[in-house]
Amino acid sequence: MGGAYNGSIGQDWWDTHNYGPLAGGPMERFNRNEQGFFLVTRLTGYTVETALGLIEKANGSLGERGMHVLDLATNRNDTGYKFWNDDLYVANATLNQTHGIDVLFDETSTFLTNLSNVMGYASWGSNDGAWSENFLPNQGFETADAATSSGRQFWEVTASSPGAGESFGWSWSDVKRGGSGAMALEVVANCSQFAGNGTAGLHGEFFDNDAGVNIPSGAMPSLIDREPDHARVESDLDYGSSGQPYPGLDDRSSTIGALAFPV
């Protein structure tokens, strides 16, 4: 790289500089030629696609402004690393009080998670004493155990018998959180209904009263578990009285019952 910091490359420690408020300098645009080093950031994700997706999200946020989250670790106040907590105080004062930028500054022992609209973030990560409290219940399942129905420790499963050509099964996944694996469920089902997602109207099912059952006026027989003779999406239910079949139905429609619900 060259420059005044060249000798620090490859050393198992850190070096100091005079750039920015944390080093006692002014808040100004970074210039590599003036400072003598590069600013390097790290993109982290479970997959390469996740990490690269952070870049796309950043590009899509141009012109927008979110909040900065600064999460102090109380267990570090009495250690030799307290200076990083001190730096978080400086960062809060600089961003919020000097520049009027929205900052969530947490000084409690809670490790913050599940936040949205975050533009900048700084914390102790796994070095925060409360970080381990965010583990998911039964997060592991990484231990094989033939005594359990799933084949993994702590995970007992039951399922009804699937039909022909269908399957329902649990398997271990190497998608990890906190260094542990997880259980994945795979379901294969025979579905004959048409997709209703994004379809405007009502899902209508028509039942032919081929048995000639006498239905009292104002009554409706139970159609639960009956296979409809015809099904379609209805854009209009305002059908008037007619001696002719309704559009799209055959001449049995004079003896057909209908059931409709939103799709």
C-alpha positions in Angstrom: 0.0 0.0 0.0 2.9 2.4 0.7 2.6 5.4 2.9 3.1 6.0 6.6 1.1 3.0 7.7 2.9 0.4 5.4 4.8 -1.0 8.4 1.6 -2.0 10.2 0.4 -4.3 7.4 0.5 -8.0 8.6 0.8 -7.1 12.3 -1.4 -8.8 14.9 -2.7 -5.5 16.4 -4.1 -2.2 15.2 -2.6 1.2 14.4 -3.8 4.7 15.2 -4.6 7.7 13.0 -5.9 11.3 13.3 -9.0 11.1 11.0 -12.4 12.0 12.3 -14.0 12.9 15.7 -13.1 9.6 17.4 -9.4 10.6 16.9 -10.0 14.2 18.0 -10.2 15.4 14.4 -13.0 17.3 12.6 -15.9 15.7 10.8 -14.9 15.9 7.1 -15.0 13.9 3.9 -12.4 11.1 3.9 -9.5 11.5 1.5 -7.0 8.6 1.0 -4.3 10.9 -0.2 -4.5 13.1 2.9 -4.9 10.3 5.4 -2.5 7.8 3.9 -4.7 4.7 4.2 -7.9 3.1 2.7 -11.3 2.7 4.3 -12.3 -1.0 4.1 -15.7 -2.4 4.9 -17.0 -6.0 5.2 -20.2 -7.4 3.8 -21.5 -10.4 5.8 -24.2 -12.9 5.0 -25.0 -16.6 5.2 -24.6 -16.8 1.4 -22.8 -14.8 -1.2 -26.2 -13.7 -2.6 -27.2 -12.3 0.7 -24.0 -10.3 1.0 -24.2 -8.9 -2.5 -27.9 -8.1 -1.8 -26.7 -5.6 0.7 -25.2 -3.6 -2.1 -28.4 -3.6 -4.1 -30.3 -2.5 -1.0 -27.8 0.4 -0.5 -28.2 1.4 -4.2 -32.0 1.4 -3.8 -31.8 3.6 -0.7 -30.1 6.5 -2.4 -31.8 9.8 -1.5 -33.4 8.2 1.6 -32.4 8.5 5.2 -32.8 5.9 7.9 -31.6 5.9 11.5 -28.2 5.0 13.0 -28.2 2.3 15.7 -25.5 2.4 18.3 -25.6 -0.4 20.8 -23.3 0.0 23.8 -22.1 -3.1 25.8 -22.3 -2.5 29.5 -20.1 -5.5 30.3 -17.2 -3.7 28.5 -17.2 -0.6 30.8 -14.8 -2.1 33.3 -12.4 -3.6 30.7 -9.4 -2.4 28.7 -11.8 -2.0 25.8 -13.9 0.7 27.4 -12.6 3.2 24.8 -15.0 1.7 22.2 -18.0 2.5 24.4 -16.5 6.0 24.8 -16.3 6.2 21.0 -20.0 5.3 20.7 -20.8 8.2 23.0 -18.8 10.5 20.6 -20.5 9.0 17.6 -24.0 9.7 19.1 -23.0 13.3 19.9 -21.6 13.9 16.5 -24.5 12.3 14.5 -27.4 13.3 16.6 -26.5 16.6 18.3 -24.1 18.1 15.7 -25.7 16.9 12.5 -29.3 16.2 13.6 -29.3 12.6 12.3 -31.8 10.2 13.9 -29.9 7.9 16.3 -31.1 5.0 18.5 -28.4 5.0 21.2 -28.9 2.0 23.6 -27.0 2.3 26.9 -28.7 -0.7 28.5 -27.5 -4.3 28.8 -30.0 -5.5 26.1 -28.5 -6.5 22.7 -30.7 -4.8 20.1 -32.2 -7.0 17.3 -35.2 -6.9 14.8 -34.8 -3.2 13.8 -35.9 -1.7 10.5 -35.0 1.3 8.4 -31.4 1.2 9.7 -28.8 3.2 7.8 -25.8 2.9 10.1 -25.0 0.3 12.8 -22.3 -0.1 15.4 -22.2 -2.6 18.3 -20.0 -5.2 20.0 -21.6 -8.1 18.3 -20.8 -11.4 19.9 -18.5 -9.6 22.4 -21.6 -8.0 24.0 -22.4 -9.8 27.2 -26.1 -10.0 26.3 -25.6 -11.3 22.7 -26.2 -15.0 23.6 -29.6 -14.1 24.9 -30.8 -13.8 21.3 -30.3 -17.5 20.5 -33.4 -19.2 19.1 -35.1 -21.8 21.3 -33.8 -25.3 20.3 -31.7 -23.6 17.6 -29.3 -26.5 17.1 -30.6 -29.9 16.1 -27.0 -30.6 15.0 -26.7 -33.8 17.1 -27.9 -37.0 15.4 -30.2 -39.1 17.6 -31.8 -42.3 16.3 -34.0 -42.4 19.4 -36.1 -39.4 18.1 -38.6 -39.7 15.3 -36.8 -37.0 13.3 -33.3 -38.5 13.7 -32.1 -35.3 15.4 -31.8 -34.5 19.1 -34.7 -32.6 20.8 -37.0 -32.9 17.8 -39.9 -35.3 18.0 -42.3 -35.1 14.9 -45.6 -36.7 14.0 -47.5 -36.5 10.7 -50.5 -38.0 9.1 -49.9 -40.6 6.3 -49.6 -38.8 2.9 -51.6 -40.0 -0.1 -50.2 -41.6 -3.3 -47.5 -39.4 -4.8 -47.3 -37.2 -1.8 -44.6 -36.9 0.9 -44.1 -35.1 4.3 -40.7 -35.3 5.8 -38.2 -33.5 8.1 -34.5 -33.3 7.3 -31.5 -31.6 8.8 -30.3 -28.4 7.0 -26.8 -26.9 7.2 -28.2 -23.4 7.1 -26.8 -22.2 10.3 -27.3 -19.5 13.0 -24.8 -19.2 15.8 -22.9 -22.1 14.4 -25.8 -24.6 14.6 -27.9 -26.3 12.0 -31.7 -26.4 11.7 -34.5 -28.8 10.7 -36.2 -28.3 7.3 -39.7 -29.5 6.4 -40.4 -30.6 2.8 -44.0 -31.2 1.7 -45.1 -32.6 -1.6 -48.9 -32.5 -2.2 -51.2 -33.2 -5.1 -53.1 -30.0 -5.6 -55.7 -29.6 -8.3 -57.2 -26.3 -7.4 -56.3 -23.3 -9.6 -54.1 -20.6 -8.1 -56.2 -17.8 -6.5 -53.2 -15.5 -5.7 -53.6 -12.3 -7.5 -57.0 -13.3 -9.1 -59.8 -10.7 -8.7 -63.2 -12.1 -7.8 -64.7 -14.9 -5.8 -64.0 -18.6 -6.0 -67.2 -20.2 -6.9 -68.1 -23.9 -6.6 -71.2 -25.3 -8.3 -73.0 -28.5 -7.1 -75.5 -30.4 -9.2 -78.5 -31.6 -7.3 -78.7 -34.7 -9.5 -80.4 -36.7 -6.7 -83.4 -34.4 -6.8 -83.2 -33.6 -3.1 -86.0 -31.3 -2.1 -84.5 -28.2 -0.5 -86.9 -26.1 1.6 -87.1 -22.4 0.7 -84.4 -20.4 2.5 -82.4 -23.5 3.5 -78.9 -24.5 2.3 -77.6 -28.1 2.6 -74.1 -28.8 3.9 -71.6 -28.9 1.0 -68.6 -29.7 3.2 -66.4 -32.4 1.8 -68.5 -32.6 -1.4 -66.6 -32.4 -4.8 -68.0 -29.5 -6.9 -69.3 -30.3 -10.4 -67.8 -27.0 -11.6 -65.4 -24.4 -10.1 -64.3 -21.0 -11.4 -63.6 -17.4 -10.4 -66.7 -15.2 -10.4 -66.3 -11.5 -11.1 -70.0 -10.9 -10.6 -72.5 -12.6 -8.4 -75.5 -10.4 -9.4 -77.2 -13.0 -11.5 -80.9 -12.3 -12.0 -83.7 -14.9 -12.2 -83.6 -16.8 -15.5 -85.0 -19.9 -17.1 -81.8 -20.3 -19.1 -78.4 -21.6 -18.0 -76.1 -19.0 -16.5 -73.1 -18.1 -18.7 -70.5 -20.8 -18.7 -72.8 -23.5 -17.2 -74.8 -26.2 -18.9 -78.5 -26.8 -18.7 -78.2 -28.4 -15.3 -77.7 -25.0 -13.7 -81.4 -24.8 -12.9 -80.8 -27.5 -10.4 -77.3 -26.4 -9.2 -76.4 -25.0 -5.8 -73.4 -22.6 -5.5 -70.9 -21.8 -2.9 -68.6 -18.7 -3.2 -65.8 -17.2 -1.1 -63.0 -14.6 -1.6 -59.8 -15.6 -3.4 
